[in-house]
Amino acid sequence: MRFRAEQHLRRQRDIKAVRELGRRYECGGFTLWYRRRPPEMAAPPAPEVPVPPDLCRVCVIASTAAVGNAVARARAKRRLREVFRCHQSQLPPGFDLLLIARRSLNGLEYREIEKKFLEVCPRLQPRPA
C-alpha cells in the first residue's frame, strides 16, 4: 500500500493536538502517540489536501538530541515510515499518529521494529470523552 501525500501529518496544530489530547505507547526504539481525528478535521479548509476519513495520517520525528546525526535521523525516519506504509491496514481508520524515534531504534533489526509496531496496532482506541 502506498504512503500518499494526504497521509502526511504536517500542520503544527495537528501534531500538537496529538501530543496534548492523544495517548501514547512506549515501544522501545520509538514512541507512538495516537489520536482519533475528529470528524470536522476530515474535511480541512480549501488550500489543503482533503483527508479521506478512513485513512490514518502520520508524522515521523527524529531529533538530533534523541537520535543523533543526520545520517542516523534519516535512517530512523525511513525505517519508521516503511513500517507504517507496510502495516497501515492494521490500524483502525481515522487516526493521527506520531512516531518519535529514539537512539536505540537504529540498533534494532527491522523485524523487531515491525513486531513492536504490530503489537501496538490492536490496542489503539480513542480516548473516552
C-alpha positions in Angstrom: 0.0 0.0 0.0 1.3 3.5 -0.8 2.1 6.3 1.6 0.1 9.0 0.0 0.5 12.8 0.3 -2.7 13.2 2.3 -1.4 10.7 4.9 1.4 13.1 6.0 0.6 14.9 9.2 2.3 18.2 8.6 0.5 21.1 10.4 1.9 22.1 13.7 -1.6 22.5 15.1 -2.5 18.8 14.3 0.8 17.5 15.7 0.3 19.5 18.9 -3.2 18.1 19.2 -2.0 14.5 19.0 0.6 15.2 21.7 -1.8 17.1 24.1 -5.0 15.2 23.5 -3.8 11.8 22.4 -2.4 8.7 24.1 1.0 7.1 23.8 2.8 3.7 23.8 6.4 3.3 24.5 7.7 0.7 22.0 11.4 0.5 22.9 13.1 2.1 19.9 10.3 4.6 19.4 7.2 6.2 21.0 3.9 6.0 19.3 1.4 8.8 20.0 -2.1 8.5 18.6 -5.5 10.3 18.5 -8.7 9.7 16.6 -9.2 12.5 14.1 -12.4 14.5 15.0 -15.0 14.4 12.2 -14.6 18.2 11.5 -10.9 17.6 10.6 -11.8 15.0 8.0 -12.6 17.9 5.6 -10.0 20.7 6.1 -10.2 24.2 4.5 -9.7 24.5 0.8 -5.9 25.1 0.3 -5.1 21.7 2.0 -5.4 18.2 0.6 -8.6 16.7 1.9 -8.1 13.6 4.0 -10.5 10.7 3.5 -11.9 9.7 6.9 -10.8 6.1 6.5 -7.1 7.0 6.2 -4.5 7.3 9.0 -2.1 10.2 9.0 1.4 10.0 10.4 4.3 12.3 11.3 7.7 10.8 11.9 10.0 12.7 14.2 13.7 12.1 14.8 15.5 14.8 16.6 19.3 15.3 16.9 19.2 15.1 20.6 17.2 11.8 20.6 18.7 10.0 17.6 22.0 11.6 16.6 23.5 13.0 13.4 21.7 13.5 10.1 22.5 10.0 8.8 21.1 8.3 11.9 18.0 10.6 11.8 17.3 9.8 8.1 17.7 6.1 8.7 15.4 6.1 11.7 12.7 8.1 9.8 13.0 5.9 6.7 12.5 2.7 8.8 9.5 4.1 10.7 7.8 5.3 7.5 8.3 1.9 5.9 6.8 0.1 8.9 3.8 2.5 8.8 3.5 2.1 5.0 3.5 -1.7 5.1 1.2 -2.1 8.0 -1.2 0.8 7.8 -4.1 -1.6 7.1 -3.7 -3.0 10.6 -4.5 0.4 12.1 -8.1 1.5 12.9 -9.3 4.1 10.4 -9.3 7.8 11.1 -6.3 8.1 13.4 -3.4 10.6 13.5 -0.1 9.1 14.6 3.3 10.5 15.8 6.2 8.1 15.6 9.0 9.5 17.6 12.4 7.8 17.1 14.8 7.1 19.9 18.5 6.4 19.7 18.1 2.7 20.2 15.9 2.4 17.1 18.8 2.2 14.7 20.3 -0.6 16.8 17.2 -2.8 16.3 16.6 -5.2 13.4 13.8 -4.1 11.1 11.8 -7.2 12.1 11.9 -6.1 15.7 10.6 -2.6 14.9 7.9 -4.2 12.8 6.9 -6.6 15.6 6.7 -3.7 18.1 4.6 -1.7 15.8 2.2 -4.6 15.1 1.9 -5.3 18.9 0.6 -1.8 19.4 -1.8 -1.6 16.5 -4.7 -3.7 18.0 -4.5 -1.6 21.2 -5.2 1.8 19.6 -8.6 3.0 20.8 -10.0 6.5 21.1 -9.8 8.2 24.4 -13.3 8.3 26.1 -14.9 11.7 26.0 
